[in-house]
Amino acid sequence: MFLGIDIGTSGVKATVTDIRGKVIANAYRVLNTYGQEEKKRELNPIEVKNYVFEILKEVIQKSRPAKISMITVSSLGEAVIPVSRGGEALSMSIIGSDPRGARELEWITEQIGEQELTDITKVNLSYIYSINKILYIKKHYPSIHQNTWKYMCFSDYVGYLLTGETKIDYSMASRTMAFDIHTNCWSRKILETAGIEEGLFSNPVQGGSIIGTLLPSVKRFLGIDYEIPVMAGSHDHIFNAIGAGVTTPGSCSNIVGTTEGITAVLERTLSTQNISAENISCEPFVRAGLYNTVAWHNAAGAMVNWYIDTFWKEKTMSKGQILDYLNHTLDSEPGNLMVLPHFAGATAGYMDEKAKGAFIGLTMMTTREEIFKSILEGASYECRRILESLANSEIPIDRIIVSGGGSNSKLWLQLKANILGREIYRSPYSDTGALGGAVAAASALGEYPSLEEAAKEMLGEPELIEPDMKCHRVYQERYEAYQELYSKLKNVNHILD
């Protein structure tokens, strides 16, 4: 049995999976995002810690008498936790989409130079990365910085809580924008420029490696008397891709959750020119010598949640009933509205924290049902734009596999296929993160000869969704108009900041 922990922006999950990929037990806790009324975006590390231990205990009890062979951890990237020498979080965690750090990015880019900084890290230069948040803390909260023993991301923080080891896998280290992807070490040039000591970070290790076993105190809490190895925590994009069956170049994972991620496996790093031109990045994959793209937009399921909270205030039905009604009432013909889905800023392609969403085409006759469909279309337009950025970077995509909560909507899947104008596949599992962790664990323990074999044996066959090319021709014309929306609305949105 393999136990996967996943820390996302909106919640903490734990799932126990067997050697054949069958889910045996799971548990979930909702996370709050704090500070939004002050234009901040923070998670509470203490809340995360408490929930991690709660759901660990819950799924272990549910899966007894079976024993857990390995624990894997995946998490959102970039989020920063200042940790004291006693192992306690010193403040809230500033997550990547929090706009703080924009000025610090400008400063460090001026000091090192845009091309060299991109050459070293292979990430698109953005305010989202951890080093910018650390510089912000250092400047505005000097007492917190002075008392910080380690700056951690959620993956190595949870790994530390479980094992007492401070190790971070290469993919998560890459999301700090302080990691040299060529040497797999912290960049001396970046850290010296920033005035940050290397000892403030966890030790980088290859993804898929074992960092240690559970601490005796953790075993006592969980009520177990045997050793469980813990794998180095990975960026959630990677485990989601593996859980969708994406383990080699050519296939692409499209996970539709709170945000929407696009992950393709690469044989080599992206060129600095393509990273700068397309505003996408890459990071080390769990298999040595391979890399993967990191591209996403911030508001997919988040827009759906906003829509329900805003337009269904009477709440005579549950959220699930509302979504079921909408998915069965609406057809997949092109709607009469267009949405720019930058409700939480713009990411890949723009990296503009001041960008905002927009509805185009509203009339006195517009219904809330039409608004819902336009939200799904807007997210799908943004997905297409990101896929075109990958194509411009000469990344071949032969197969797109969709997972996440959004993959449960047949309407959304059909709209996406129609807008992309190509076949897409629906993963048989929406929660691919836990499965990806199980596949990686089974491979690491030698249960299967390779990651590819583990994925082949443990994952089911995806479902094909074919595009309606008649609808696609209509969407093609509208997509050309969609591509102009950001630039036409940029100045107005910045004024409204």
For each residue, the residues with C-beta under 8 A, 3 or more apart:
1: 16 17 18 19 24 63 66 67 68 69
2: 16 17 18 68 69 70 71 72 437 438 441 442
3: 14 15 16 17 56 59 60 68 70 71 72 228
4: 13 14 15 16 17 71 72 73 74 239 433 434 435 436 437 438 441
5: 12 13 14 52 55 56 71 72 73 74 158 437
6: 12 13 14 15 73 74 75 236 239 433 434 437
7: 12 48 52 73 74 75 76 154 155 158 236
8: 11 12 13 31 75 76 236 257 258
9: 31 33 43 76 95 97 258 259
10: 30 31 33 257 258 301
11: 8 28 29 30 31
12: 5 6 7 8 28 29 31 48 51 52 55
13: 4 5 6 8 26 27 28 55 431 433 434
14: 3 4 5 6 26 27 28 52 55 56 58 59 434
15: 3 4 6 23 25 26 27 59 431 434 435 437 438
16: 1 2 3 4 23 24 25 26 59 60 62 63 66 68
17: 1 2 3 4 21 22 23 24 434 435 437 438 458
18: 1 2 21 22 24 66
19: 1 442 447 458
20: 457 458
21: 17 18 435 438 439 457 458 459 460
22: 17 18
23: 15 16 17 26 429 431 434 435
24: 1 16 17 18 62 63 66
25: 15 16 58 59 62 63
26: 13 14 15 16 23 59 431 434
27: 13 14 15 54 55 58 59 62
28: 11 12 13 14 55
29: 11 12 51 54 55
30: 10 11
31: 8 9 10 11 12 43 44 47 48 51
32: 43 44 47
33: 9 10 36 41 42 43 95
34: 40 41 42 43 44 92
35: 38 39 40 41 42 92 98
36: 33 39 40 41
37:
38: 35
39: 35 36 99
40: 34 35 36 94 98 100
41: 33 34 35 36 94 95 97 98
42: 33 34 35 92 93 94 95 98
43: 9 31 32 33 34 47 48 79 92 93 95 154
44: 31 32 34 47 48 92 93
45: 48 49 81 89 92 93 154 157
46: 49 50 89
47: 31 32 43 44 50 51
48: 7 12 31 43 44 45 51 52 93 154 157 158
49: 45 46 52 53 89 157 158 161
50: 46 47 53 54
51: 12 29 31 47 48 54 55
52: 5 7 12 14 48 49 55 56 158 161
53: 49 50 56 57 161 218 221
54: 27 29 50 51 57 58
55: 5 12 13 14 27 28 29 51 52 58 59
56: 3 5 14 52 53 59 60 222
57: 53 54 60 61 221 222 223
58: 14 25 27 54 55 61 62
59: 3 14 15 16 25 26 27 55 56 62 63
60: 3 16 56 57 63 64 68 222 223 224
61: 57 58 64 223
62: 16 24 25 27 58 59
63: 1 16 24 25 59 60 66 68
64: 60 61
65:
66: 1 16 18 24 63
67: 1 226
68: 1 2 3 16 60 63 71 224 228
69: 1 2 228 229 441 445
70: 2 3 210 228 229 230 231 441 444 445
71: 2 3 4 5 68 162 214 228 229 230 231
72: 2 3 4 5 230 231 233 234 239 437 438 440 441
73: 4 5 6 7 155 158 159 162 230 231 232 233 234 437
74: 4 5 6 7 155 233 234 235 236 238 239 240 433 436 437
75: 6 7 8 79 153 154 155 158 172 233 235 236
76: 7 8 9 79 95 96 154 236
77: 96 153 171 172 175 235 236 237 294
78: 95 96 128 129 130 133 153 175 176
79: 43 75 76 93 94 95 96 130 153 154
80: 93 94 130 133 134 137 151 152 153
81: 45 89 93 151 152 153 154 157
82: 89 90 91 137 144 145 147 148 151
83: 87 88 89 90 148 149 150 151 152 157 160
84: 87 88 89 90 147 148 149
85: 149
86:
87: 83 84 160 161
88: 83 84
89: 45 46 49 81 82 83 84 93 157
90: 82 83 84 144 147 148
91: 82 137 141 144
92: 34 35 42 43 44 45
93: 42 43 44 45 48 79 80 81 89 154
94: 40 41 42 79 80 98 100 101 133 136 137
95: 9 33 41 42 43 76 78 79 98
96: 76 77 78 79 128 129 175
97: 9 41 128 298 344 345 353
98: 35 40 41 42 94 95 101 133
99: 39 102 127 345 353 354
100: 40 94 127 132 133 136
101: 94 98 104 105 127 128 129 132 133 135 136
102: 99 105 106 127 132 353
103: 106 107
104: 101 107 108 127 131 132 133 135 136 139
105: 101 102 108 109 125 126 127 129 132
106: 102 103 109 110
107: 103 104 110 111 135
108: 104 105 111 112 117 131 132 135 190 193 194
109: 105 106 112 113 114 117 125
110: 106 107
111: 107 108 193
112: 108 109 116 117 189 190 193
113: 109 116 117
114: 109 117 118 125 276
115: 118 119 272 276
116: 112 113 119 120 189
117: 108 109 112 113 114 120 121 125 177 190
118: 114 115 121 122 123 124 125 272 275 276
119: 115 116 122 272
120: 116 117 180 181 182 187 189 190
121: 117 118 174 177 178 179 180 181 187 190 281
122: 118 119 174 181 269 270 272 275 281 282 283 291
123: 118 126 129 174 175 177 275 281 282 283 294
124: 118 275 276 278 279 280 281 348 351
125: 105 109 114 117 118 177 276 351
126: 105 123 129 177 279 347 351
127: 99 100 101 102 104 105 132 351 353
128: 78 96 97 101 132 347 351
129: 78 96 101 105 123 126 132 133 175 176 177 178
130: 78 79 80 133 134 151 153 175 176 177 178
131: 104 108 134 135 176 177 178 190 194 196
132: 100 101 102 104 105 108 127 128 129 135 136 177
133: 78 80 94 98 100 101 104 129 130 136 137
134: 80 130 131 137 138 145 151 194 196 200
135: 101 104 107 108 131 132 138 139 194 196
136: 94 100 101 104 132 133 139 140
137: 80 82 91 94 133 134 140 141 144 145 148
138: 134 135 141 142 145 195 196
139: 104 135 136 142
140: 136 137
141: 91 137 138 144 145
142: 138 139 145 146
143: 146 147
144: 82 90 91 137 141 147 148
145: 82 134 137 138 141 142 148
146: 142 143
147: 82 84 90 143 144
148: 82 83 84 90 137 144 145 151 200
149: 83 84 85 200
150: 83 160 166 200 201 202
151: 80 81 82 83 130 134 148 200 201
152: 80 81 83 156 157 160 166 168 202
153: 75 77 78 79 80 81 130 156 157 168 172 175 176 233
154: 7 43 45 48 75 76 79 81 93 157 158 233
155: 7 73 74 75 158 159 168 169 172 232 233 234 235
156: 152 153 159 160 166 167 168 172 202 232 233
157: 45 48 49 81 83 89 152 153 154 160 161
158: 5 7 48 49 52 73 75 154 155 161 162 233
159: 73 155 156 162 163 165 167 168 211 212 230 232 233
160: 83 87 150 152 156 157 163 164 165 166 202
161: 49 52 53 87 157 158 218
162: 71 73 158 159 212 214 215 218 230
163: 159 160 211 212 213 214 215 230
164: 160 212 215
165: 159 160 211 212
166: 150 152 156 160 202 203
167: 156 159 202 203 204 205 211 212 232
168: 152 153 155 156 159 172 173 201 202 203 204 205 232 233
169: 155 172 173 204 205 206 207 208 209 232 233 234 235 284 286
170: 173 174 179 181 184 204 205 206 207 283 284
171: 77 174 175 207 234 235 237 238 283 284 285 286 292
172: 75 77 153 155 156 168 169 175 176 233 234 235
173: 168 169 170 176 178 179 186 201 202 204
174: 121 122 123 170 171 179 181 235 283 284
175: 77 78 96 123 129 130 153 171 172 235 283 294
176: 78 129 130 131 153 172 173 179 201
177: 117 121 123 125 126 129 130 131 132 190
178: 121 129 130 131 173 186 187 190 191 194 196 201
179: 121 170 173 174 176 184 185 186 187 204
180: 120 121 183 184 185 186 187 190
181: 120 121 122 170 174 184 269 282 283 284 291
182: 120
183: 180
184: 170 179 180 181 204 206 284
185: 179 180 204
186: 173 178 179 180 190 191 198 201 204
187: 120 121 178 179 180 190 191
188: 191 192 198
189: 112 116 120 192 193
190: 108 112 117 120 121 131 177 178 180 186 187 193 194
191: 178 186 187 188 194 196 197 198
192: 188 189 195
193: 108 111 112 189 190
194: 108 131 134 135 178 190 191
195: 138 192
196: 131 134 135 138 178 191 200
197: 191 200
198: 186 188 191 201
199:
200: 134 148 149 150 151 196 197
201: 150 151 168 173 176 178 186 198
202: 150 152 156 160 166 167 168 173
203: 166 167 168
204: 167 168 169 170 173 179 184 185 186
205: 167 168 169 170 209 211 232
206: 169 170 184 209 232 284 288
207: 169 170 171 232 234 238 284 285 286 287
208: 169 231 232 234 286 287 440 443 444
209: 169 205 206 231 232 444
210: 70 229 230 231 232 444
211: 159 163 165 167 205 230 231 232
212: 159 162 163 164 165 167 229 230
213: 163 227 228 229 230
214: 71 162 163 218 219 222 224 227 228 230
215: 162 163 164 218 219
216: 219 220
217: 220 221
218: 53 161 162 214 215 221 222
219: 214 215 216 222 224 225 226 228
220: 216 217 223
221: 53 57 217 218
222: 56 57 60 214 218 219
223: 57 60 61 220
224: 60 68 214 219 228
225: 219
226: 67 219
227: 213 214
228: 3 68 69 70 71 213 214 219 224
229: 69 70 71 210 212 213
230: 70 71 72 73 159 162 163 210 211 212 213 214
231: 70 71 72 73 208 209 210 211 234 437 440 441 444
232: 73 155 156 159 167 168 169 205 206 207 208 209 210 211
233: 72 73 74 75 153 154 155 156 158 159 168 169 172
234: 72 73 74 155 169 171 172 207 208 231 238 239 286 437 440
235: 74 75 77 155 169 171 172 174 175 238 239 283 294
236: 6 7 8 74 75 76 77 239 240 433
237: 77 171 240 241 253 255 261 263 292 294 296
238: 74 171 207 234 235 241 242 263 283 285 286 292 436
239: 4 6 72 74 234 235 236 242 243 432 433 434 436 437 440
240: 74 236 237 243 244 253 255 261 263 403 404 432 433 436
241: 237 238 244 246 247 253 255 263 265 292 432 436
242: 238 239 245 246 247 286 432 435 436 439 440 451 455
243: 239 240 403 427 429 431 432 433 434 435 436 437 438 439 459
244: 240 241 253 255 401 402 403 427 432 436 459 462
245: 242 251 401 427 455 456 459 462
246: 241 242 251 252 253 263 264 265 401
247: 241 242 251 265 287 439 451 452 455
248: 251 265 452
249: 264 265 266 267 290 396
250: 265 396 397 398 399
251: 245 246 247 248 264 265 397 398 399 400 401
252: 246 262 263 264 387 390 397 399 400 401
253: 237 240 241 244 246 261 262 263 264 401 403 432
254: 260 261 262 383 400 401 402 403 424
255: 237 240 241 244 260 261 263 402 403 404 432
256: 260 300 301 379 402 403 404 405 406 407 412
257: 8 10 260 261 300 301 404 405 406
258: 8 9 10 300 301 302 305
259: 9 296 297 298 299 300 301 302
260: 254 255 256 257 296 297 300 301 379 382 383 404 406
261: 237 240 253 254 255 257 294 295 296
262: 252 253 254 293 295 296 348 383 386 387 390
263: 237 238 240 241 246 252 253 255 292 293 294 295
264: 246 249 251 252 253 292 293 390 395 397
265: 241 246 247 248 249 250 251 285 290 291 292
266: 249 269 270 282 285 290 291 292 293 395
267: 249 290 291
268: 291
269: 122 181 266 282 291
270: 122 266 274 275 280 281 282 291 293 393 395
271: 274 275 393
272: 115 118 119 122 275 276
273: 276 277
274: 270 271 277 278 280 392 393 394
275: 118 122 123 124 270 271 272 278 279 280 281 282
276: 114 115 118 124 125 272 273 279
277: 273 274 392
278: 124 274 275 348 349 389 390 392 393
279: 124 126 275 276 347 348 349 350 351 389
280: 124 270 274 275 293 294 295 348 349 386 389 390 393
281: 121 122 123 124 270 275 293 294 295
282: 122 123 181 266 269 270 275 291 292 293 294
283: 122 123 170 171 174 175 181 235 238 291 292 294
284: 169 170 171 174 181 184 206 207 290 291
285: 171 207 238 265 266 290 291 292
286: 169 171 207 208 234 238 242 440 451
287: 207 208 247 290 451
288: 206
289:
290: 249 265 266 267 284 285 287
291: 122 181 265 266 267 268 269 270 282 283 284 285
292: 171 237 238 241 263 264 265 266 282 283 285
293: 262 263 264 266 270 280 281 282 390 395
294: 77 123 175 235 237 261 263 280 281 282 283
295: 261 262 263 280 281 347 348 386 389 390
296: 237 259 260 261 262 347 348 386
297: 259 260 300 341 342 346 347 348 379 382 383 386
298: 97 259 302 342 343 344 345 346 347
299: 259 302 303 306 341 342 343 344 357 379
300: 256 257 258 259 260 297 303 304 341 379 406
301: 10 256 257 258 259 260 304 305 404 405 406
302: 258 259 298 299 305 306 343 344
303: 299 300 306 307 339 341 343 357 375 378 379
304: 300 301 307 308 323 372 375 376 406
305: 258 301 302 308 309
306: 299 302 303 309 310 343
307: 303 304 310 311 312 371 372 375
308: 304 305 311 312 319 322 323
309: 305 306 312 313
310: 306 307 313
311: 307 308 368 371 372
312: 307 308 309 315 317 322 368
313: 309 310
314:
315: 312 318
316:
317: 312 321 322 325
318: 315 321 322
319: 308 322 323
320: 323 324
321: 317 318 324 325
322: 308 312 317 318 319 325 326
323: 304 308 319 320 326 327 409
324: 320 321 327 328
325: 317 321 322 328 329
326: 322 323 329 330 369 372 411
327: 323 324 330 409 410 411 412
328: 324 325
329: 325 326 369
330: 326 327 369 372 373 411
331:
332: 411 414 415 418 468 471
333: 471
334: 377 418 471 474 475 478
335: 370 373 374 377
336: 361 366 370
337: 359 360 361 362 366 370 371 373 374 377
338: 359 360 361 374 377 378 478 481 482 485
339: 303 357 358 359 360 374 375 377 378
340: 356 357 358 360 378 482 485 486 489
341: 297 299 300 303 357 375 378 379 381 382
342: 297 298 299 345 346 350 352 355 356 357 358 486 493
343: 298 299 302 303 306 356 357
344: 97 298 299 302
345: 97 99 298 342 352 353 354 355
346: 297 298 342 349 350 351 352 355 486
347: 126 128 279 295 296 297 298 350 351
348: 124 262 278 279 280 295 296 297 351 386 389
349: 278 279 280 346 385 386 389
350: 279 342 346 347 355 486
351: 124 125 126 127 128 279 346 347 348
352: 342 345 346 355 490
353: 97 99 102 127 345
354: 99 345 493 494 497
355: 342 345 346 350 352 486 490 493
356: 340 342 343 489 493 496
357: 299 303 339 340 341 342 343
358: 339 340 342 485 489 493
359: 337 338 339 362 371 374
360: 337 338 339 340 485
361: 336 337 338 366 374
362: 337 359 366
363: 366
364:
365:
366: 336 337 361 362 363 370 371
367: 370 371
368: 311 312 371 372
369: 326 329 330 372 373
370: 335 336 337 366 367 373 374
371: 307 311 337 359 366 367 368 374 375
372: 304 307 311 326 330 368 369 375 376
373: 330 335 337 369 370 376 377 411 415
374: 335 337 338 339 359 361 370 371 377 378
375: 303 304 307 339 341 371 372 378 379
376: 304 372 373 379 380 409 411 412 415 416
377: 334 335 337 338 339 373 374 380 381 415 419 475
378: 303 338 339 340 341 374 375 381 382
379: 256 260 297 299 300 303 341 375 376 382 383 406 412
380: 376 377 383 384 412 415 416 419 420
381: 341 377 378 384 385 419 479 482
382: 260 297 341 378 379 385 386
383: 254 260 262 297 379 380 386 387 416 419 420
384: 380 381 387 388 419 420 479
385: 349 381 382 388 389 482 483
386: 262 280 295 296 297 348 349 382 383 389 390
387: 252 262 383 384 390 391 397 400 420
388: 384 385 391 392
389: 278 279 280 295 348 349 385 386 392 393
390: 252 262 264 278 280 293 295 386 387 393 395 397
391: 387 388 394 395 397
392: 274 277 278 388 389
393: 270 271 274 278 280 389 390
394: 274 391
395: 264 266 270 293 390 391
396: 249 250
397: 250 251 252 264 387 390 391 400
398: 250 251
399: 250 251 252 425
400: 251 252 254 387 397 420 422 423 424 425
401: 244 245 246 251 252 253 254 424 425 426 427 462
402: 244 254 255 256 406 407 413 416 424 425 426 427
403: 240 243 244 253 254 255 256 407 426 427 429 430 431 432
404: 240 255 256 257 260 301 407 430 432
405: 256 257 301 408 430
406: 256 257 260 300 301 304 379 402 409 412
407: 256 402 403 404 412 413 426 427 430
408: 405 430
409: 323 327 376 406 412 413
410: 327 413 414
411: 326 327 330 332 373 376 414 415
412: 256 327 376 379 380 406 407 409 415 416
413: 402 407 409 410 416 417 424 426 465
414: 332 410 411 417 418 465 468
415: 332 373 376 377 380 411 412 418 419
416: 376 380 383 402 412 413 419 420 424 465
417: 413 414 420 421 422 423 424 465 466 467 468
418: 332 334 414 415 421 467 468 471 472 475
419: 377 380 381 383 384 415 416 472 475 479
420: 380 383 384 387 400 416 417 424 467 472
421: 417 418 467 469 472 475 476
422: 400 417 467
423: 400 417 464 465 466 467
424: 254 400 401 402 413 416 417 420 465
425: 399 400 401 402 462 463 464 465
426: 401 402 403 407 413 462 463 465
427: 243 244 245 401 402 403 407 430 432 459 462
428: 459 460 461 462 463
429: 23 243 403 432 435 459 460
430: 403 404 405 407 408 427
431: 13 15 23 26 243 403 434 435
432: 239 240 241 242 243 244 253 255 403 404 427 429 435 436
433: 4 6 13 74 236 239 240 243 436 437
434: 4 6 13 14 15 17 23 26 239 243 431 437 438
435: 4 15 17 21 23 242 243 429 431 432 438 439 458 459
436: 4 74 238 239 240 241 242 243 244 432 433 439 440
437: 2 4 5 6 15 17 72 73 74 231 234 239 243 433 434 440 441
438: 2 4 15 17 21 72 243 434 435 441 442 458
439: 21 242 243 247 435 436 442 443 451 454 455 458 459
440: 72 208 231 234 239 242 286 436 437 443 444 451 454
441: 2 4 69 70 72 231 437 438 444 445
442: 2 19 438 439 445 447 448 454 458
443: 208 439 440 446 447 448 450 451 453 454
444: 70 208 209 210 231 440 441
445: 69 70 441 442
446: 443
447: 19 442 443 454
448: 442 443 451 453 454 457
449: 453
450: 443 453 454
451: 242 247 286 287 439 440 443 448 454 455
452: 247 248 455 456
453: 443 448 449 450 456 457
454: 439 440 442 443 447 448 450 451 457 458
455: 242 245 247 439 451 452 458 459
456: 245 452 453 459
457: 20 21 448 453 454
458: 17 19 20 21 435 438 439 442 454 455
459: 21 243 244 245 427 428 429 435 439 455 456
460: 21 428 429
461: 428
462: 244 245 401 425 426 427 428
463: 425 426 428
464: 423 425
465: 413 414 416 417 423 424 425 426
466: 417 423
467: 417 418 420 421 422 423 471 472
468: 332 414 417 418 471 472
469: 421 472 473
470: 473 474
471: 332 333 334 418 467 468 474 475
472: 418 419 420 421 467 468 469 475 476
473: 469 470 476 477
474: 334 470 471 477 478
475: 334 377 418 419 421 471 472 478 479
476: 421 472 473 479 480
477: 473 474 480 481
478: 334 338 474 475 481 482
479: 381 384 419 475 476 482 483
480: 476 477 483 484
481: 338 477 478 484 485
482: 338 340 381 385 478 479 485
483: 385 479 480 486
484: 480 481 487 488
485: 338 340 358 360 481 482 488 489
486: 340 342 346 350 355 483 489 490
487: 484 490
488: 484 485
489: 340 356 358 485 486 492 493
490: 352 355 486 487 493 494
491: 494 495
492: 489 495 496
493: 342 354 355 356 358 489 490 496 497
494: 354 490 491 497
495: 491 492
496: 356 492 493
497: 354 493 494
